[in-house]
Amino acid sequence: AKDLAGKDAVFAVTIKELREPVETKIDDEFAKTMGGESLAKMKETIKERIGEDYKTASRMKLKRALLDNLDKDYSFELPESLIDAEYKTIIANYEQAKKFNQLDESEKNKSEKDLMAEYMDIAKRRVKLGLLLAEVSRAEKITINSDDVNKAIMREAQRYPGQEKAVFDYYLKNQKAIESLKAPIMEEKIVDSILTKVKLKDKKVSVEELYAFDEAKPAKKKAAAKTEEKAEAKTEEKKPAAKKPAAKKTTAKKA
């Protein structure tokens, strides 16, 4: 009402109810509201999920160390056509991220000239690693079978409790999605094959150390790692961002 604008007003109200926050009681009833059978079962489920998260992070760290060593230890002439194609893919991703303001802070703070030079180094690294892994798969006669694909789909379904059927239907009706699973499956099988020939040792680290993948790496390696992660993420269309769990200690393997 414009005629009341700026004027004092008195309102008569009737208070129907007063509420205040109270601390939630963590018991079986609470667990049931969260979809669990009991508090003990819910704790066990959470523990298992956090354990799987730690295993995944440890595997990623191990794989990164392996790829870094391969990149460092091997040097050979790379096909310019492959480098050019990979570079164009990286630039296309960069332009897309720039358009939607999704660049990392490290990318925003660099000149375009420096970024392009960095991306060229990343393209060369990815081509080199791709050729090395392909050679291992050829030498070791590594192949993908239907069982490998089915297991990958099963793992994806398990990531979405209660929505398993929807995940299965997605892959059954989408051949492109199935094909997108094959590249990471092959890569993991190749990495597993290499690791059987590598001496590993366990190293206990804090959660912070486990998830600090790139903090101690030079800028180019950090950028390469991020770009490789983005490339892998493109093949995992249905995966949500993983939440960082809280705990004190876990075990990571180092090559």
Backbone hydrogen bonds in HBPLUS format (Angstrom, degrees):
<---DONOR---> <-ACCEPTOR-->    atom                        ^
c    i                          cat <-CA-CA->   ^        H-A-AA   ^      H-
h    n   atom  resd res      DA  || num        DHA   H-A  angle D-A-AA Bond
n    s   type  num  typ     dist DA aas  dist angle  dist       angle   num
A0004-LEU N   A0001-ALA O   3.06 MM   3  5.60 160.0  2.11 115.1 121.5     1
A0005-ALA N   A0002-LYS O   3.21 MM   3  5.25 159.9  2.25 104.5 110.7     2
A0007-LYS N   A0004-LEU O   3.11 MM   3  5.53 166.2  2.13 133.4 134.1     3
A0031-ALA N   A0027-ASP O   3.02 MM   4  6.35 158.2  2.07 151.5 158.0     4
A0032-LYS N   A0028-ASP O   2.98 MM   4  6.28 149.5  2.08 146.4 154.0     5
A0033-THR N   A0029-GLU O   3.19 MM   4  6.53 146.6  2.30 142.5 150.7     6
A0033-THR N   A0030-PHE O   3.06 MM   3  5.19 121.4  2.42  97.3 111.9     7
A0034-MET N   A0031-ALA O   3.02 MM   3  5.11 138.2  2.20  98.1 110.5     8
A0036-GLY N   A0031-ALA O   2.82 MM   5  5.06 158.8  1.86 146.3 139.7     9
A0035-GLY N   A0032-LYS O   3.00 MM   3  4.96 161.4  2.04 105.4 108.8    10
A0042-MET N   A0038-SER O   2.94 MM   4  6.14 158.4  1.99 149.5 155.7    11
A0043-LYS N   A0039-LEU O   2.94 MM   4  6.15 160.2  1.98 152.1 156.9    12
A0044-GLU N   A0040-ALA O   3.04 MM   4  6.25 155.8  2.10 145.1 151.7    13
A0045-THR N   A0041-LYS O   2.93 MM   4  6.17 154.2  2.00 147.5 154.5    14
A0046-ILE N   A0042-MET O   2.93 MM   4  6.19 162.4  1.96 151.6 156.1    15
A0047-LYS N   A0043-LYS O   2.89 MM   4  6.05 160.0  1.93 147.8 153.8    16
A0048-GLU N   A0044-GLU O   2.95 MM   4  6.17 156.4  2.01 145.9 151.8    17
A0049-ARG N   A0045-THR O   2.98 MM   4  6.24 158.3  2.03 149.3 155.2    18
A0050-ILE N   A0046-ILE O   2.93 MM   4  6.16 164.1  1.95 155.6 159.5    19
A0051-GLY N   A0047-LYS O   2.92 MM   4  6.08 155.9  1.98 145.0 152.4    20
A0052-GLU N   A0048-GLU O   2.93 MM   4  6.22 151.4  2.01 146.2 153.4    21
A0053-ASP N   A0049-ARG O   2.96 MM   4  6.26 152.3  2.03 145.8 153.7    22
A0054-TYR N   A0050-ILE O   2.91 MM   4  6.25 155.0  1.97 150.7 157.1    23
A0055-LYS N   A0051-GLY O   2.95 MM   4  6.24 155.3  2.02 146.4 153.2    24
A0056-THR N   A0052-GLU O   2.92 MM   4  6.14 158.6  1.97 149.1 154.6    25
A0057-ALA N   A0053-ASP O   2.95 MM   4  6.21 163.4  1.98 151.3 155.5    26
A0058-SER N   A0054-TYR O   2.86 MM   4  6.00 159.0  1.90 149.6 155.8    27
A0059-ARG N   A0055-LYS O   2.87 MM   4  6.04 156.0  1.93 146.3 153.1    28
A0060-MET N   A0056-THR O   2.95 MM   4  6.21 157.3  2.00 148.6 154.7    29
A0061-LYS N   A0057-ALA O   2.99 MM   4  6.22 155.1  2.05 146.5 153.0    30
A0062-LEU N   A0058-SER O   2.92 MM   4  6.15 159.2  1.97 149.4 155.1    31
A0063-LYS N   A0059-ARG O   2.83 MM   4  6.01 163.9  1.85 153.4 158.1    32
A0064-ARG N   A0060-MET O   2.86 MM   4  6.02 156.2  1.92 145.4 152.0    33
A0065-ALA N   A0061-LYS O   3.02 MM   4  6.26 157.1  2.08 145.2 150.8    34
A0066-LEU N   A0062-LEU O   2.99 MM   4  6.27 155.6  2.05 148.5 155.4    35
A0067-LEU N   A0063-LYS O   2.92 MM   4  6.19 164.7  1.94 155.1 158.4    36
A0068-ASP N   A0064-ARG O   2.91 MM   4  6.08 156.4  1.96 148.5 155.4    37
A0069-ASN N   A0065-ALA O   3.01 MM   4  6.22 153.9  2.08 144.4 151.0    38
A0070-LEU N   A0066-LEU O   2.94 MM   4  6.25 156.5  1.99 150.7 157.5    39
A0071-ASP N   A0067-LEU O   2.92 MM   4  6.09 161.0  1.96 148.5 153.7    40
A0072-LYS N   A0068-ASP O   2.98 MM   4  6.16 148.8  2.08 141.5 150.1    41
A0073-ASP N   A0069-ASN O   2.83 MM   4  5.90 158.4  1.88 151.3 156.9    42
A0074-TYR N   A0070-LEU O   3.19 MM   4  6.03 142.0  2.34 147.1 151.7    43
A0082-LEU N   A0079-PRO O   3.16 MM   3  5.50 124.5  2.48 104.4 116.8    44
A0083-ILE N   A0079-PRO O   3.16 MM   4  6.52 161.3  2.20 153.2 158.7    45
A0084-ASP N   A0080-GLU O   2.85 MM   4  6.01 163.7  1.88 152.5 157.1    46
A0085-ALA N   A0081-SER O   3.04 MM   4  6.19 157.0  2.09 141.5 147.4    47
A0086-GLU N   A0082-LEU O   2.95 MM   4  6.12 162.4  1.98 149.6 154.4    48
A0087-TYR N   A0083-ILE O   2.81 MM   4  5.95 158.2  1.86 151.7 158.4    49
A0088-LYS N   A0084-ASP O   2.98 MM   4  6.15 156.6  2.04 145.8 151.7    50
A0089-THR N   A0085-ALA O   3.12 MM   4  6.37 149.0  2.22 141.1 149.2    51
A0090-ILE N   A0086-GLU O   3.02 MM   4  6.33 158.2  2.06 149.6 155.0    52
A0091-ILE N   A0087-TYR O   2.90 MM   4  6.16 161.8  1.93 152.2 157.4    53
A0092-ALA N   A0088-LYS O   2.91 MM   4  6.04 153.0  1.98 142.5 150.0    54
A0093-ASN N   A0089-THR O   3.02 MM   4  6.31 153.8  2.09 146.2 152.8    55
A0094-TYR N   A0090-ILE O   2.88 MM   4  6.16 150.8  1.97 145.8 154.8    56
A0095-GLU N   A0091-ILE O   2.82 MM   4  6.09 163.2  1.85 154.5 157.9    57
A0096-GLN N   A0092-ALA O   3.03 MM   4  6.19 153.3  2.10 142.1 149.4    58
A0097-ALA N   A0093-ASN O   2.94 MM   4  6.14 161.2  1.97 147.4 152.4    59
A0098-LYS N   A0094-TYR O   2.82 MM   4  6.01 155.6  1.88 151.7 159.3    60
A0099-LYS N   A0095-GLU O   2.93 MM   4  6.05 153.4  2.00 142.7 149.4    61
A0100-PHE N   A0096-GLN O   3.24 MM   4  6.52 150.3  2.34 145.2 151.6    62
A0102-GLN N   A0097-ALA O   2.66 MM   5  4.65 178.1  1.66 147.4 147.9    63
A0101-ASN N   A0098-LYS O   3.22 MM   3  4.94 164.7  2.24 102.1 104.3    64
A0107-GLU N   A0104-ASP O   3.02 MM   3  5.22 127.8  2.30  99.5 113.1    65
A0108-LYS N   A0104-ASP O   3.02 MM   4  6.38 153.0  2.09 150.7 158.7    66
A0109-ASN N   A0105-GLU O   3.07 MM   4  6.26 142.5  2.22 147.8 156.4    67
A0110-LYS N   A0107-GLU O   3.33 MM   3  5.49 167.5  2.35 107.7 110.4    68
A0115-LEU N   A0111-SER O   3.00 MM   4  6.28 157.5  2.05 150.6 157.6    69
A0116-MET N   A0112-GLU O   2.91 MM   4  6.07 159.9  1.95 149.1 153.6    70
A0117-ALA N   A0113-LYS O   3.14 MM   4  6.39 155.5  2.21 145.8 152.0    71
A0118-GLU N   A0114-ASP O   2.97 MM   4  6.17 153.9  2.04 144.8 152.4    72
A0119-TYR N   A0115-LEU O   2.79 MM   4  6.03 156.4  1.84 152.7 159.4    73
A0120-MET N   A0116-MET O   2.99 MM   4  6.20 142.7  2.14 139.1 148.5    74
A0121-ASP N   A0117-ALA O   3.18 MM   4  6.51 153.4  2.26 143.1 149.2    75
A0122-ILE N   A0118-GLU O   2.99 MM   4  6.33 151.9  2.07 145.3 153.6    76
A0123-ALA N   A0119-TYR O   2.87 MM   4  6.10 153.8  1.94 144.0 151.0    77
A0124-LYS N   A0120-MET O   3.02 MM   4  6.31 157.4  2.07 147.9 153.2    78
A0125-ARG N   A0121-ASP O   2.97 MM   4  6.23 156.2  2.03 145.8 152.7    79
A0126-ARG N   A0122-ILE O   2.91 MM   4  6.15 164.4  1.94 155.5 158.8    80
A0127-VAL N   A0123-ALA O   2.99 MM   4  6.18 156.9  2.04 148.1 154.3    81
A0128-LYS N   A0124-LYS O   2.93 MM   4  6.07 165.0  1.95 150.0 154.4    82
A0129-LEU N   A0125-ARG O   2.89 MM   4  6.11 170.6  1.90 156.1 158.6    83
A0130-GLY N   A0126-ARG O   2.87 MM   4  5.89 152.8  1.94 139.4 147.9    84
A0131-LEU N   A0127-VAL O   2.95 MM   4  6.17 157.8  2.00 151.5 156.3    85
A0132-LEU N   A0128-LYS O   2.94 MM   4  6.18 157.7  1.99 150.7 157.5    86
A0133-LEU N   A0129-LEU O   2.88 MM   4  6.03 167.2  1.90 153.1 156.2    87
A0134-ALA N   A0130-GLY O   2.96 MM   4  6.05 151.4  2.05 139.9 148.5    88
A0135-GLU N   A0131-LEU O   2.94 MM   4  6.12 149.6  2.03 142.3 150.1    89
A0136-VAL N   A0132-LEU O   3.02 MM   4  6.36 150.7  2.11 145.4 153.4    90
A0137-SER N   A0133-LEU O   2.95 MM   4  6.24 160.1  1.99 148.9 154.0    91
A0138-ARG N   A0134-ALA O   2.99 MM   4  6.23 148.3  2.09 142.3 150.9    92
A0139-ALA N   A0135-GLU O   2.86 MM   4  6.05 167.0  1.87 150.5 154.3    93
A0140-GLU N   A0136-VAL O   2.82 MM   4  5.87 158.4  1.87 153.1 158.9    94
A0141-LYS N   A0137-SER O   2.93 MM   4  5.56 106.0  2.49 125.3 139.4    95
A0142-ILE N   A0137-SER O   2.87 MM   5  4.79 155.0  1.93 137.5 145.0    96
A0141-LYS N   A0138-ARG O   3.25 MM   3  4.99 151.6  2.34  94.1 102.4    97
A0148-ASP N   A0145-ASN O   3.07 MM   3  5.41 124.6  2.39 105.1 118.0    98
A0149-VAL N   A0145-ASN O   3.31 MM   4  6.74 156.6  2.36 149.8 155.8    99
A0150-ASN N   A0146-SER O   2.87 MM   4  6.11 162.3  1.90 151.3 156.4   100
A0151-LYS N   A0147-ASP O   2.95 MM   4  6.11 157.4  2.00 147.3 152.9   101
A0152-ALA N   A0148-ASP O   3.06 MM   4  6.30 150.5  2.15 142.5 150.5   102
A0153-ILE N   A0149-VAL O   2.94 MM   4  6.27 157.8  1.99 153.9 159.5   103
A0154-MET N   A0150-ASN O   2.90 MM   4  6.12 154.3  1.97 145.1 152.8   104
A0155-ARG N   A0151-LYS O   2.90 MM   4  6.18 154.5  1.97 146.0 152.4   105
A0156-GLU N   A0152-ALA O   3.01 MM   4  6.29 153.7  2.08 144.0 151.3   106
A0157-ALA N   A0153-ILE O   2.91 MM   4  6.21 158.5  1.96 150.6 156.3   107
A0158-GLN N   A0154-MET O   2.97 MM   4  6.23 150.7  2.06 148.1 155.8   108
A0159-ARG N   A0156-GLU O   3.07 MM   3  5.34 145.9  2.19 103.4 113.6   109
A0160-TYR N   A0157-ALA O   3.04 MM   3  5.54 163.0  2.07 114.1 119.6   110
A0163-GLN N   A0160-TYR O   2.87 MM   3  5.39 159.4  1.91 139.8 143.7   111
A0166-ALA N   A0163-GLN O   3.05 MM   3  5.35 117.6  2.45 104.4 119.3   112
A0167-VAL N   A0163-GLN O   3.11 MM   4  6.49 153.1  2.19 154.4 162.4   113
A0167-VAL N   A0164-GLU O   3.09 MM   3  5.16 117.3  2.50  96.5 111.6   114
A0168-PHE N   A0164-GLU O   2.91 MM   4  6.25 164.9  1.93 158.9 162.8   115
A0169-ASP N   A0165-LYS O   2.87 MM   4  6.06 165.4  1.90 152.2 156.3   116
A0170-TYR N   A0166-ALA O   2.95 MM   4  6.09 150.0  2.04 139.3 147.7   117
A0171-TYR N   A0167-VAL O   3.17 MM   4  6.53 159.9  2.21 154.1 156.8   118
A0172-LEU N   A0168-PHE O   2.88 MM   4  6.07 158.2  1.93 153.7 160.9   119
A0173-LYS N   A0169-ASP O   2.97 MM   4  5.99 149.3  2.06 147.8 153.7   120
A0174-ASN N   A0171-TYR O   3.32 MM   3  4.97 153.5  2.39  93.2 100.9   121
A0177-ALA N   A0174-ASN O   3.09 MM   3  5.35 124.6  2.41 101.1 114.3   122
A0178-ILE N   A0174-ASN O   3.25 MM   4  6.68 151.2  2.34 145.9 153.7   123
A0179-GLU N   A0175-GLN O   2.92 MM   4  6.21 159.8  1.96 151.4 156.8   124
A0180-SER N   A0176-LYS O   2.96 MM   4  6.20 143.9  2.09 140.3 150.3   125
A0181-LEU N   A0178-ILE O   3.01 MM   3  5.28 143.9  2.15 103.4 114.1   126
A0182-LYS N   A0179-GLU O   3.10 MM   3  5.37 140.1  2.27 104.1 114.7   127
A0185-ILE N   A0181-LEU O   3.12 MM   4  6.25 152.2  2.20 148.8 157.4   128
A0186-MET N   A0182-LYS O   2.89 MM   4  6.05 167.0  1.90 155.0 157.7   129
A0187-GLU N   A0183-ALA O   2.97 MM   4  6.18 161.6  2.00 151.6 157.2   130
A0188-GLU N   A0184-PRO O   2.96 MM   4  6.07 160.1  2.00 144.6 149.3   131
A0189-LYS N   A0185-ILE O   3.00 MM   4  6.27 155.0  2.07 150.0 156.9   132
A0190-ILE N   A0186-MET O   2.94 MM   4  6.18 153.1  2.01 150.4 157.8   133
A0191-VAL N   A0187-GLU O   2.91 MM   4  6.16 163.1  1.94 151.2 155.9   134
A0192-ASP N   A0188-GLU O   2.89 MM   4  6.07 159.5  1.93 146.4 152.2   135
A0193-SER N   A0189-LYS O   3.00 MM   4  6.18 151.5  2.08 139.0 146.6   136
A0194-ILE N   A0190-ILE O   2.96 MM   4  6.33 157.3  2.02 153.7 159.2   137
A0195-LEU N   A0191-VAL O   2.90 MM   4  6.11 158.9  1.94 152.6 158.8   138
A0196-THR N   A0192-ASP O   3.17 MM   4  6.43 131.6  2.42 141.2 151.9   139
A0196-THR N   A0193-SER O   3.31 MM   3  5.44 140.1  2.48  96.8 107.2   140
A0197-LYS N   A0194-ILE O   2.90 MM   3  5.47 155.5  1.96 114.6 122.7   141
A0198-VAL N   A0195-LEU O   3.19 MM   3  4.87 166.7  2.20 100.0 103.3   142
A0203-LYS N   A0252-ALA O   3.00 MM  49  5.55 148.1  2.11 159.3 169.4   143
A0252-ALA N   A0203-LYS O   3.07 MM  49  5.55 175.3  2.07 155.4 154.1   144
A0205-VAL N   A0250-THR O   3.27 MM  45  5.97 155.3  2.33 145.3 152.6   145
A0250-THR N   A0205-VAL O   3.26 MM  45  5.97 158.9  2.30 169.8 174.6   146
A0210-LEU N   A0206-SER O   2.95 MM   4  6.20 157.4  2.00 149.6 156.5   147
A0211-TYR N   A0207-VAL O   3.04 MM   4  6.28 152.7  2.11 151.3 156.7   148
A0212-ALA N   A0208-GLU O   3.00 MM   4  6.01 117.1  2.41 136.5 152.0   149
A0212-ALA N   A0209-GLU O   3.26 MM   3  5.05 145.9  2.39  93.8 103.7   150
A0217-LYS N   A0214-ASP O   3.08 MM   3  5.24 165.3  2.11 113.1 117.4   151
A0222-LYS N   A0218-PRO O   2.95 MM   4  6.21 159.0  1.99 158.6 165.5   152
A0223-ALA N   A0219-ALA O   2.91 MM   4  6.13 159.8  1.95 149.9 155.2   153
A0224-ALA N   A0220-LYS O   2.86 MM   4  6.06 154.8  1.93 144.2 151.8   154
A0225-ALA N   A0221-LYS O   2.87 MM   4  6.03 157.8  1.91 146.8 152.7   155
A0226-LYS N   A0222-LYS O   3.00 MM   4  6.26 160.4  2.04 148.4 153.4   156
A0227-THR N   A0223-ALA O   2.91 MM   4  6.11 158.8  1.96 148.8 154.8   157
A0228-GLU N   A0224-ALA O   2.88 MM   4  6.09 155.7  1.94 149.4 155.9   158
A0229-GLU N   A0225-ALA O   2.96 MM   4  6.20 152.0  2.04 145.9 153.6   159
A0230-LYS N   A0226-LYS O   2.95 MM   4  6.23 153.1  2.02 146.6 153.8   160
A0231-ALA N   A0227-THR O   2.97 MM   4  6.23 152.3  2.04 144.4 151.9   161
A0232-GLU N   A0228-GLU O   2.98 MM   4  6.26 154.5  2.04 146.1 152.5   162
A0233-ALA N   A0229-GLU O   2.85 MM   4  6.05 152.9  1.93 146.1 154.3   163
A0234-LYS N   A0230-LYS O   3.16 MM   4  6.42 137.1  2.36 142.0 151.2   164
A0235-THR N   A0232-GLU O   3.04 MM   3  5.63 148.6  2.14 113.3 121.5   165
A0236-GLU N   A0233-ALA O   3.01 MM   3  5.15 160.9  2.05 108.6 114.6   166
A0239-LYS N   A0236-GLU O   3.35 MM   3  5.77 167.8  2.36 116.6 120.1   167
